[in-house]
Amino acid sequence: MEIKNHLKGGEFLVHHVKNTNAFVPEEFSEEQRMIADICQDFLEKEVFPNLDRIDAQEKGLMVNLLKKTGELGLLGLSIPEEYGGFGQSFVTSMIAADVLGAGHSYAVAYSADTGIGALPLLYYGSEELKQKYLPKIATGELLTAYCLTEPGAGSDANSGRTRATLSEDGKHYILNGQKMWITNGGFADLLTVFAKVDNDKILSCFLVERNTPGVTFGAEEHKMGIKGSSTVQIFFNDCKIPVENMIGKRGEGFRIALNILHIGRIKLGANVIGSMKRAINHSVQYANERKQFGTLISNFGAIKYKLAEQVIKTIANESALYRTSAYVDEKINEEIAKGKKKEEAYLEALGEYAMEAAILKVFGSEALDYIVDEAVQIHGGMGYSAEMPVDRCYRDSRINRIFEGTNEINRLVVADQYLKLAKKCDSPIFNIAKDLYANIDNYKGKINFDGDYFDRKATVIENFKKAIILIQYRAYETLGKQYSSEQEVMMSIADMIIQLYVAESLYLRVKKLETVKSSQEFSVYKDVLDAFIQEAALEIFNSGINAISSFATGDEYHKLFEAMQYFTQFEPMNVKESRRRIAQRLIENNYYNF
C-alpha cells in the first residue's frame, strides 16, 4: 500500500506500521492550544469550585454553566459558521471534549448537549430546521437532549415502543410513549426523540420542543455517580409534532441513532482523558504528602507502579484518540473534495471509523476505571472517605462503561466490523489468513528481533496483526454460521484488536516524538512504549488462547497455541525500571505533565 496520512476504517489491521503516519497531540496548532486553555480556565473558575453545588443539583446552576460555555463559543465548535457556530475541525472539538472531560457531571451535560443532543439536527435536519434552531443551540440559548432509551429498549434500541401517528390532516405526528435515562432531560429545550411511525419496524426521528403540550417530565433520578447530571424520564401523551420536525426520512431513525452513537463513542474516548489526568493529579499529590514508615509513600515501588500505569494508560488512550480524530478530519476533507456536502462528508467519515470509535470507547472507559480505582487505593483508607476528591472520581467513572452502548455491545461492534471488513471483495485479509494457516507449522521457536529500536517494536506489532488475522479466520471457518452467536469468542477477538490498535497508535506517537523531543525528554516515552507493548502482548496472548480453546481441539489447538506464543513474543525489558522512571517524572512534577 502507498504511504498516506489516514487509513480507511479497520485498515490498520493490514497496513504496515512502518508506512503509517498519525497525528499526535504535540502537533496541536496555536489556536487549538488556546481553545484548550480556555476550557481549562473555565473548569478552574466555574466548575471545580462548585462541584458540591453541581452534585446537589442546585436549581439553575447547570443551565447557567452551559450558557456561560455558550458565551465562550464552546457549544458551537462543531456547528458551521452559517448557523452561528465556529465550524472547527473534528480534532478541535475533541480537544474541548478532552479538557472539559475533567468536569465530572458538567462534562456529561456539555457532551450530551454538543454531541448526541445537537448533532442529529446538524447532520440530518432540513435546512429550515437548521436555520431555525442551530444558531440558538450554538450560543446556548437552546439546550438539547437525546431521547432513545426506553424501559424495554436499552441496547436493543430499535425495539422501542414510542409511536408517532400521522394526523388526519397530515400536518402533525401524534407522539405517544416514554423515554428514560435522558441526560439533560430536566432542562433541555429541544428533544431529539426516536419513535416508530404507525406500524413501521424501524425508528424515525423527531425534533420536539420542551413546551409542546403533552410532554411531561419525571423527577430527577438518584444515581451512583454523575449526581449533578440531570437524568429524567420523559413522557409523551398525544403530542402534536409538526411533520416538518421529522429529522431525516421516515424509517431512517435507527441509522441516525447508530451514526450519532459513533460520534458519542469517539467523544467519550476524549472525555475520559480529562478525567484520567485529574485523577492522576489527585494520586501523585496525595502520594507526595502522605508518609508511612517514616517516608513519603511516593518512594515505595508499589505506589510507583500504580502511578506509572496511570500515566501509561493515559498516554496510550490519548494517542489512539487523536490518531482517529485526525483520520476523521482527513476523510471529511476527502469527501468534500469529491463534491459532497459537509454534513454528508461527516456522516461518511464517522461510519468509516465505526470500529475505531468502539475501540476508543472500550479502552478509554476501562483505562479510566483502572486509574480511578488505583487513585482510591493510593489514598488508602482516606480514599474511601467522601471528603476526598477521589470519591467523586471513582463514582463518576463507572457510567462510562455503560454510556454510548455498553462495553459488551461495543466489543461485538469491533468483532462485527472486522468480519465485514474481512468479507469485502477487495480486502486482503482472507488471503493473508489462508497463507498464515498454510504455514502454521513454521510459527515456532524464538524470533530474532533485528534493526533499530523502532524496527524491533514494529516487528512485534506486525506479529500482533498476524495473530488476530489467524485466530479470527480459524474461528470463523470452524464455527461457521454459529460464529455470530459465540459472543465470548467474538469478544476475545475484539480484545486482541483493541490492544493492537492502541499499541500501534502509541508506537506511532513515540516514533514521531523522537524528532521533536530532546533525548532526555524522549526517553520517558520509550519507557511508556516498552511497558505498554509488553502488557499488550500478554493480553493479546491471553485473549487468543481464550478464543482458540473455545473452538479448536487436538492437533489444531496445539498448532494455534504455538502460533500464539510465536506471534506475541516481545523483547525482554526491565519494565520495572521503565515504570519507576515514568513515576519519578510524575512525582517530581507533582502533576500530570506528559
C-alpha positions as CSV (number, residue, x, y, z in Angstrom):
1,M,0.0,0.0,0.0
2,E,1.1,3.6,-0.6
3,I,2.1,5.8,2.2
4,K,-0.7,8.2,3.3
5,N,-1.7,10.1,6.3
6,H,-5.0,8.4,7.0
7,L,-6.1,4.8,6.7
8,K,-9.6,3.6,6.0
9,G,-11.6,2.1,8.8
10,G,-10.0,-1.1,10.1
11,E,-7.2,-0.8,7.5
12,F,-4.6,-0.7,10.4
13,L,-5.0,-4.5,10.5
14,V,-3.3,-5.0,7.2
15,H,-1.3,-1.8,6.6
16,H,2.3,-2.0,7.6
17,V,3.0,0.1,10.7
18,K,6.3,1.4,9.2
19,N,4.3,3.0,6.4
20,T,1.7,4.6,8.7
21,N,1.6,8.2,9.8
22,A,-0.5,9.5,12.7
23,F,-1.4,12.9,14.1
24,V,-0.3,13.4,17.7
25,P,-1.2,15.9,20.4
26,E,2.2,17.5,20.2
27,E,1.1,18.8,16.7
28,F,-1.8,20.9,18.0
29,S,-1.9,24.4,16.4
30,E,-1.7,27.6,18.5
31,E,-5.4,28.1,18.1
32,Q,-6.1,24.6,19.3
33,R,-3.9,25.1,22.3
34,M,-5.7,28.4,23.0
35,I,-9.1,26.6,23.0
36,A,-7.7,24.0,25.4
37,D,-6.5,26.8,27.7
38,I,-10.0,28.5,27.6
39,C,-11.6,25.1,28.5
40,Q,-9.1,24.6,31.4
41,D,-9.6,28.1,32.7
42,F,-13.4,27.7,32.6
43,L,-13.1,24.5,34.7
44,E,-10.8,26.2,37.2
45,K,-13.0,29.2,37.7
46,E,-16.6,28.0,37.1
47,V,-16.7,24.2,37.6
48,F,-14.2,22.9,40.2
49,P,-15.1,25.5,42.9
50,N,-18.8,24.4,42.5
51,L,-18.7,20.6,42.3
52,D,-20.7,20.1,45.5
53,R,-23.3,22.6,44.4
54,I,-23.5,20.8,41.0
55,D,-23.9,17.4,42.6
56,A,-26.7,18.8,44.8
57,Q,-28.4,19.9,41.5
58,E,-28.8,23.5,42.7
59,K,-31.6,24.8,40.6
60,G,-30.4,26.7,37.5
61,L,-26.7,26.1,38.2
62,M,-26.0,23.6,35.4
63,V,-28.1,25.7,32.9
64,N,-26.1,28.8,33.9
65,L,-22.8,26.9,33.4
66,L,-23.8,25.7,30.0
67,K,-25.0,29.2,28.9
68,K,-21.6,30.6,30.1
69,T,-20.0,27.9,28.0
70,G,-22.0,29.1,25.0
71,E,-20.9,32.6,25.6
72,L,-17.3,31.4,25.2
73,G,-18.2,29.8,21.9
74,L,-17.5,26.3,23.2
75,L,-21.1,25.0,22.4
76,G,-20.7,25.9,18.8
77,L,-17.3,24.5,17.9
78,S,-18.8,21.8,15.6
79,I,-21.6,24.0,14.2
80,P,-20.8,25.6,10.8
81,E,-20.4,29.4,10.7
82,E,-23.5,29.8,8.5
83,Y,-25.5,28.6,11.5
84,G,-23.8,30.8,14.1
85,G,-21.1,28.3,15.1
86,F,-17.3,28.3,14.6
87,G,-17.0,25.3,12.1
88,Q,-13.9,23.9,13.8
89,S,-12.3,20.7,12.9
90,F,-13.2,17.3,14.4
91,V,-9.8,17.3,16.2
92,T,-10.6,20.7,17.8
93,S,-13.9,19.5,19.0
94,M,-12.2,16.5,20.6
95,I,-9.7,18.8,22.3
96,A,-12.6,20.6,24.0
97,A,-14.2,17.3,25.0
98,D,-10.8,16.1,26.3
99,V,-10.1,19.0,28.6
100,L,-13.7,19.6,29.7
101,G,-14.0,15.8,30.4
102,A,-12.4,16.6,33.8
103,G,-15.5,18.4,34.8
104,H,-17.4,15.5,36.3
105,S,-21.2,16.0,35.9
106,Y,-20.7,19.2,34.0
107,A,-18.7,17.3,31.4
108,V,-21.7,14.9,30.9
109,A,-24.1,17.8,30.3
110,Y,-21.7,19.5,27.9
111,S,-21.0,16.3,25.9
112,A,-24.7,15.5,25.6
113,D,-25.6,19.0,24.5
114,T,-22.8,19.4,21.9
115,G,-22.8,15.8,20.8
116,I,-25.8,13.5,20.7
117,G,-28.3,16.3,21.5
118,A,-27.4,18.7,18.7
119,L,-25.7,16.6,16.0
120,P,-28.8,14.7,14.7
121,L,-30.2,18.0,13.7
122,L,-26.9,19.2,12.2
123,Y,-26.3,16.1,10.1
124,Y,-29.8,15.1,9.2
125,G,-32.2,18.0,9.7
126,S,-33.8,20.0,7.0
127,E,-32.4,23.4,6.1
128,E,-35.4,25.1,7.6
129,L,-34.9,23.3,11.0
130,K,-31.2,24.1,11.0
131,Q,-31.8,27.8,10.3
132,K,-34.4,27.9,13.0
133,Y,-32.6,26.1,15.8
134,L,-28.8,25.8,15.3
135,P,-27.9,29.4,15.9
136,K,-29.6,29.3,19.3
137,I,-28.0,25.9,20.1
138,A,-24.6,27.4,19.2
139,T,-25.0,30.2,21.8
140,G,-26.6,28.1,24.5
141,E,-29.9,29.9,24.2
142,L,-31.4,26.5,23.5
143,L,-30.1,23.3,25.2
144,T,-30.6,19.8,23.9
145,A,-31.2,16.2,24.9
146,Y,-31.2,12.9,23.0
147,C,-34.2,10.6,23.7
148,L,-33.6,7.0,22.6
149,T,-33.6,4.6,25.6
150,E,-36.9,3.2,26.9
151,P,-37.8,1.0,29.8
152,G,-37.9,-2.0,27.5
153,A,-35.3,-0.8,24.9
154,G,-31.7,-0.3,26.0
155,S,-29.0,-2.0,24.0
156,D,-31.8,-3.2,21.6
157,A,-32.8,0.4,20.8
158,N,-34.9,-0.5,17.8
159,S,-37.3,-2.4,20.0
160,G,-38.7,0.9,21.4
161,R,-42.4,1.3,21.6
162,T,-42.8,5.0,21.4
163,R,-45.2,5.7,18.4
164,A,-45.9,8.5,16.1
165,T,-49.2,8.5,14.1
166,L,-49.9,10.9,11.2
167,S,-52.8,13.2,11.9
168,E,-55.9,13.1,9.6
169,D,-55.0,16.5,8.1
170,G,-51.4,15.3,7.5
171,K,-49.9,18.3,9.3
172,H,-48.7,16.6,12.5
173,Y,-47.4,13.4,14.0
174,I,-49.1,12.4,17.2
175,L,-46.4,11.2,19.6
176,N,-47.1,8.7,22.4
177,G,-44.6,6.9,24.6
178,Q,-42.0,7.0,27.3
179,K,-38.2,7.6,27.4
180,M,-35.8,7.1,30.3
181,W,-32.3,7.9,31.4
182,I,-32.4,11.1,29.4
183,T,-29.3,13.2,30.1
184,N,-30.1,16.9,30.3
185,G,-33.8,16.0,30.3
186,G,-34.6,18.1,33.3
187,F,-33.8,21.4,31.5
188,A,-33.3,20.7,27.7
189,D,-35.3,23.0,25.4
190,L,-35.1,20.7,22.4
191,L,-35.5,16.9,22.4
192,T,-34.3,14.6,19.7
193,V,-36.9,11.8,20.0
194,F,-36.9,8.4,18.3
195,A,-40.2,6.7,17.6
196,K,-41.8,4.3,15.1
197,V,-44.4,5.7,12.7
198,D,-47.6,3.7,12.7
199,N,-46.6,0.1,12.2
200,D,-43.1,0.7,10.9
201,K,-40.5,-1.8,12.2
202,I,-37.7,0.8,12.1
203,L,-37.4,4.0,14.1
204,S,-37.9,7.6,12.8
205,C,-36.5,10.7,14.4
206,F,-38.3,13.9,15.5
207,L,-37.3,17.2,17.0
208,V,-39.6,18.1,19.9
209,E,-39.8,21.4,21.8
210,R,-39.9,21.2,25.5
211,N,-43.1,23.2,25.9
212,T,-45.1,21.0,23.5
213,P,-48.5,20.2,25.0
214,G,-48.5,16.6,26.3
215,V,-44.7,16.4,27.1
216,T,-44.2,15.8,30.8
217,F,-41.0,15.1,32.8
218,G,-40.3,12.7,35.7
219,A,-38.3,13.5,38.8
220,E,-34.5,13.6,38.7
221,E,-33.1,10.1,39.1
222,H,-30.8,9.3,42.1
223,K,-27.6,7.8,40.7
224,M,-24.4,6.2,41.9
225,G,-22.3,8.9,40.3
226,I,-22.5,11.9,38.0
227,K,-25.1,13.1,40.6
228,G,-25.1,16.6,39.1
229,S,-26.1,15.4,35.7
230,S,-29.8,15.8,35.0
231,T,-31.4,12.4,34.3
232,V,-35.1,12.0,34.0
233,Q,-37.9,10.1,32.3
234,I,-39.9,11.9,29.7
235,F,-43.5,11.0,28.8
236,F,-45.3,11.9,25.5
237,N,-49.1,11.9,25.6
238,D,-50.8,12.8,22.3
239,C,-48.1,15.3,21.5
240,K,-48.6,17.1,18.2
241,I,-45.3,17.4,16.3
242,P,-45.3,19.3,13.0
243,V,-44.5,17.0,10.2
244,E,-41.6,19.3,9.2
245,N,-40.0,18.4,12.5
246,M,-39.0,14.9,11.3
247,I,-35.3,14.7,11.2
248,G,-34.1,12.7,8.2
249,K,-36.5,10.4,6.3
250,R,-39.2,8.2,7.7
251,G,-37.6,4.9,8.9
252,E,-34.1,6.5,9.0
253,G,-34.1,6.9,12.7
254,F,-32.2,3.8,13.6
255,R,-29.4,4.7,11.2
256,I,-29.3,8.2,12.6
257,A,-29.1,6.8,16.2
258,L,-26.2,4.4,15.2
259,N,-24.2,7.1,13.4
260,I,-24.7,9.6,16.3
261,L,-23.5,6.9,18.7
262,H,-20.3,6.6,16.7
263,I,-19.7,10.2,17.5
264,G,-20.6,9.7,21.1
265,R,-18.1,6.8,21.4
266,I,-15.2,8.8,20.0
267,K,-16.2,11.8,22.2
268,L,-16.3,9.6,25.2
269,G,-12.7,8.4,24.3
270,A,-11.8,12.1,24.6
271,N,-13.9,12.9,27.8
272,V,-12.1,10.2,29.8
273,I,-8.7,11.8,29.2
274,G,-9.5,14.9,31.2
275,S,-10.8,12.6,34.0
276,M,-7.7,10.5,33.8
277,K,-5.4,13.5,34.3
278,R,-7.4,14.9,37.1
279,A,-7.4,11.5,39.0
280,I,-3.6,11.2,38.4
281,N,-3.1,14.7,39.9
282,H,-5.0,13.7,43.0
283,S,-3.0,10.5,43.2
284,V,0.5,11.9,42.9
285,Q,-0.2,14.9,45.1
286,Y,-1.5,12.7,47.9
287,A,1.4,10.3,47.5
288,N,3.8,13.2,47.8
289,E,2.1,14.3,51.1
290,R,1.3,11.0,52.9
291,K,4.1,9.4,55.0
292,Q,4.2,5.9,56.2
293,F,7.1,4.0,57.8
294,G,8.9,7.3,58.1
295,T,8.9,8.2,54.4
296,L,6.6,9.5,51.6
297,I,4.5,6.7,50.1
298,S,5.6,8.0,46.6
299,N,9.0,6.5,47.4
300,F,7.6,3.0,47.5
301,G,7.8,0.7,44.4
302,A,4.3,-0.5,44.8
303,I,3.0,3.1,44.6
304,K,5.3,4.0,41.7
305,Y,3.9,1.0,39.8
306,K,0.4,2.4,40.2
307,L,1.3,5.9,39.3
308,A,3.3,4.8,36.2
309,E,0.4,2.6,35.0
310,Q,-2.0,5.5,35.3
311,V,0.3,7.6,33.1
312,I,0.9,4.8,30.6
313,K,-2.8,4.2,30.0
314,T,-3.5,7.9,29.7
315,I,-0.8,8.5,27.1
316,A,-1.9,5.4,25.1
317,N,-5.5,6.4,25.1
318,E,-4.6,9.9,24.1
319,S,-2.5,8.6,21.2
320,A,-5.3,6.5,19.8
321,L,-7.9,9.2,20.3
322,Y,-6.1,11.9,18.3
323,R,-4.9,9.5,15.7
324,T,-8.5,8.5,15.0
325,S,-9.8,12.1,15.2
326,A,-7.4,13.2,12.6
327,Y,-8.4,10.3,10.3
328,V,-12.0,11.6,10.6
329,D,-11.0,15.1,9.6
330,E,-9.0,13.9,6.6
331,K,-11.8,11.6,5.5
332,I,-14.2,14.6,5.8
333,N,-12.0,16.8,3.6
334,E,-11.5,13.9,1.1
335,E,-15.3,13.5,0.8
336,I,-15.9,17.3,0.4
337,A,-13.2,17.4,-2.3
338,K,-15.3,14.8,-4.1
339,G,-18.3,17.2,-4.1
340,K,-20.2,16.0,-1.0
341,K,-21.9,18.4,1.4
342,K,-20.0,18.9,4.7
343,E,-22.8,17.1,6.6
344,E,-22.7,14.1,4.2
345,A,-18.9,14.0,4.5
346,Y,-19.1,14.0,8.3
347,L,-21.5,11.0,8.2
348,E,-19.4,9.2,5.7
349,A,-16.3,9.7,7.9
350,L,-18.0,8.6,11.1
351,G,-19.4,5.5,9.5
352,E,-16.0,4.7,8.1
353,Y,-14.4,4.6,11.6
354,A,-17.1,2.7,13.5
355,M,-14.6,0.1,14.6
356,E,-12.1,2.6,15.9
357,A,-14.9,4.5,17.7
358,A,-15.9,1.4,19.5
359,I,-12.2,0.7,20.4
360,L,-11.8,4.1,21.9
361,K,-15.0,3.8,23.9
362,V,-14.0,0.4,25.4
363,F,-10.3,1.1,26.0
364,G,-10.8,4.6,27.3
365,S,-13.6,3.8,29.8
366,E,-11.8,0.7,31.2
367,A,-8.5,2.6,31.4
368,L,-10.2,5.4,33.4
369,D,-11.8,2.8,35.7
370,Y,-8.4,1.4,36.4
371,I,-6.9,4.8,37.0
372,V,-9.6,6.0,39.5
373,D,-9.6,2.7,41.3
374,E,-5.9,2.9,41.8
375,A,-6.3,6.6,42.9
376,V,-8.6,5.4,45.7
377,Q,-6.0,2.7,46.5
378,I,-3.2,5.1,46.7
379,H,-5.2,7.2,49.2
380,G,-5.8,4.1,51.3
381,G,-8.5,4.5,53.9
382,M,-8.8,8.2,53.1
383,G,-9.7,7.3,49.6
384,Y,-12.9,5.7,50.9
385,S,-13.9,8.9,52.6
386,A,-16.5,11.1,50.8
387,E,-14.4,14.1,52.0
388,M,-11.6,13.3,49.5
389,P,-11.9,14.2,45.8
390,V,-11.2,10.7,44.5
391,D,-14.6,9.7,45.9
392,R,-16.2,11.7,43.1
393,C,-13.7,10.5,40.5
394,Y,-14.4,6.9,41.4
395,R,-18.2,7.1,41.4
396,D,-18.4,9.3,38.2
397,S,-16.2,7.0,36.2
398,R,-18.4,3.9,36.3
399,I,-21.1,5.1,33.9
400,N,-18.6,5.3,31.0
401,R,-18.7,1.6,30.5
402,I,-22.5,1.8,30.0
403,F,-22.8,5.2,28.2
404,E,-23.0,5.1,24.3
405,G,-23.7,1.4,24.3
406,T,-22.3,-1.0,26.9
407,N,-18.7,-2.2,26.5
408,E,-20.1,-5.6,25.7
409,I,-22.0,-4.2,22.8
410,N,-19.0,-2.2,21.7
411,R,-16.8,-5.3,21.7
412,L,-19.3,-7.0,19.5
413,V,-19.2,-4.0,17.2
414,V,-15.4,-4.3,16.9
415,A,-15.6,-8.0,16.1
416,D,-18.6,-7.5,13.7
417,Q,-16.8,-4.6,11.9
418,Y,-13.7,-6.8,11.5
419,L,-15.8,-9.6,9.9
420,K,-17.4,-7.2,7.5
421,L,-14.0,-5.9,6.5
422,A,-12.6,-9.4,6.0
423,K,-15.6,-10.3,3.8
424,K,-15.1,-7.3,1.4
425,C,-14.1,-8.5,-2.0
426,D,-11.1,-6.1,-2.2
427,S,-9.9,-6.9,1.3
428,P,-6.5,-8.8,1.5
429,I,-7.4,-10.2,5.0
430,F,-8.8,-13.5,3.7
431,N,-5.7,-14.3,1.6
432,I,-3.4,-13.3,4.4
433,A,-5.3,-15.6,6.7
434,K,-5.1,-18.5,4.4
435,D,-1.4,-18.1,3.9
436,L,-0.8,-17.8,7.6
437,Y,-2.7,-21.0,8.2
438,A,-1.0,-22.8,5.4
439,N,2.4,-22.1,7.0
440,I,1.3,-22.6,10.6
441,D,3.9,-25.3,11.2
442,N,6.6,-22.6,10.8
443,Y,5.5,-20.5,13.7
444,K,7.6,-22.0,16.4
445,G,10.7,-21.1,18.4
446,K,12.3,-17.7,19.1
447,I,12.1,-14.6,17.0
448,N,15.3,-12.7,16.3
449,F,14.4,-9.0,16.6
450,D,16.5,-7.1,14.1
451,G,17.0,-3.4,13.2
452,D,16.9,-0.3,15.4
453,Y,14.5,0.3,18.3
454,F,11.5,1.2,16.2
455,D,12.1,-1.6,13.7
456,R,12.0,-4.1,16.5
457,K,8.9,-2.6,18.0
458,A,7.3,-2.7,14.5
459,T,8.0,-6.4,14.3
460,V,6.1,-7.0,17.5
461,I,3.1,-5.0,16.3
462,E,3.1,-6.7,12.9
463,N,3.0,-10.0,14.6
464,F,0.0,-8.9,16.7
465,K,-1.8,-8.4,13.5
466,K,-0.9,-11.9,12.2
467,A,-2.1,-13.4,15.4
468,I,-5.5,-11.7,15.1
469,I,-6.0,-12.5,11.5
470,L,-5.1,-16.1,12.0
471,I,-7.3,-16.7,15.1
472,Q,-10.3,-14.9,13.7
473,Y,-10.0,-16.8,10.4
474,R,-9.9,-20.2,12.1
475,A,-12.7,-19.2,14.5
476,Y,-15.0,-18.2,11.6
477,E,-14.1,-21.2,9.5
478,T,-14.7,-23.6,12.3
479,L,-17.8,-22.1,13.8
480,G,-19.5,-21.1,10.5
481,K,-23.0,-19.7,11.0
482,Q,-22.7,-20.1,14.7
483,Y,-19.8,-17.6,14.9
484,S,-22.1,-14.6,15.4
485,S,-23.8,-16.3,18.4
486,E,-20.4,-17.2,20.1
487,Q,-20.1,-13.9,21.8
488,E,-17.3,-15.0,24.1
489,V,-15.1,-15.8,21.1
490,M,-16.0,-12.5,19.4
491,M,-15.2,-10.5,22.5
492,S,-11.8,-12.2,22.9
493,I,-11.0,-11.3,19.3
494,A,-12.2,-7.8,19.9
495,D,-9.9,-7.5,22.9
496,M,-7.0,-8.5,20.7
497,I,-7.9,-5.8,18.2
498,I,-8.3,-3.2,20.8
499,Q,-4.9,-3.8,22.3
500,L,-3.3,-3.8,18.8
501,Y,-4.8,-0.5,17.8
502,V,-3.9,1.3,20.9
503,A,-0.4,-0.2,20.9
504,E,0.2,0.8,17.3
505,S,-1.2,4.3,18.0
506,L,1.2,4.7,20.9
507,Y,4.1,3.4,18.8
508,L,3.4,6.0,16.0
509,R,3.3,8.8,18.6
510,V,6.5,7.8,20.3
511,K,8.2,7.4,16.9
512,K,7.2,10.9,15.9
513,L,8.3,12.4,19.2
514,E,11.9,11.2,18.7
515,T,12.2,14.1,16.2
516,V,10.6,16.8,18.4
517,K,11.8,16.0,22.0
518,S,15.2,16.2,23.5
519,S,16.8,12.9,24.2
520,Q,16.3,13.4,27.9
521,E,12.6,14.2,27.5
522,F,12.1,11.4,24.8
523,S,13.5,8.6,27.0
524,V,10.4,8.5,29.2
525,Y,8.1,8.0,26.2
526,K,10.2,5.0,25.2
527,D,9.6,3.7,28.7
528,V,5.9,4.1,28.2
529,L,6.0,2.2,24.9
530,D,8.2,-0.6,26.3
531,A,5.8,-1.2,29.2
532,F,2.6,-0.9,27.2
533,I,3.9,-3.2,24.4
534,Q,4.8,-5.9,26.9
535,E,1.4,-5.8,28.6
536,A,-0.4,-5.7,25.2
537,A,1.5,-8.9,24.1
538,L,0.4,-10.7,27.3
539,E,-3.2,-9.6,26.9
540,I,-3.4,-10.5,23.3
541,F,-1.9,-13.9,24.0
542,N,-4.4,-14.5,26.8
543,S,-7.4,-13.4,24.7
544,G,-6.2,-15.5,21.8
545,I,-5.9,-18.6,24.0
546,N,-9.4,-17.9,25.4
547,A,-10.7,-17.8,21.8
548,I,-9.0,-20.9,20.4
549,S,-9.8,-23.0,23.5
550,S,-13.5,-22.3,22.6
551,F,-13.4,-23.8,19.1
552,A,-10.2,-25.7,18.5
553,T,-9.3,-29.2,19.7
554,G,-6.5,-31.8,19.3
555,D,-3.7,-31.1,16.9
556,E,-5.1,-27.8,15.6
557,Y,-5.4,-26.4,19.1
558,H,-1.7,-27.2,19.8
559,K,-0.7,-25.6,16.4
560,L,-2.7,-22.5,17.1
561,F,-1.4,-22.3,20.7
562,E,2.2,-22.4,19.4
563,A,1.4,-19.8,16.8
564,M,0.0,-17.5,19.5
565,Q,3.2,-18.0,21.5
566,Y,5.2,-17.1,18.4
567,F,3.3,-14.0,17.4
568,T,3.1,-12.5,20.8
569,Q,6.8,-12.6,21.6
570,F,8.5,-9.4,22.7
571,E,12.0,-8.3,23.6
572,P,12.8,-8.8,27.3
573,M,12.7,-5.4,29.0
574,N,13.2,-4.4,32.6
575,V,9.8,-2.7,32.7
576,K,10.0,-2.3,36.5
577,E,12.7,0.3,35.9
578,S,10.7,1.7,33.0
579,R,7.8,2.3,35.3
580,R,9.9,3.7,38.0
581,R,11.3,6.3,35.6
582,I,7.8,7.2,34.4
583,A,6.6,7.5,38.0
584,Q,9.6,9.5,39.1
585,R,8.9,12.2,36.4
586,L,5.3,12.4,37.7
587,I,6.4,12.6,41.3
588,E,9.0,15.3,40.6
589,N,6.4,17.5,38.7
590,N,3.7,16.7,41.3
591,Y,1.1,16.8,38.5
592,Y,0.5,15.2,35.1
593,N,2.9,16.8,32.6
594,F,3.5,14.5,29.7
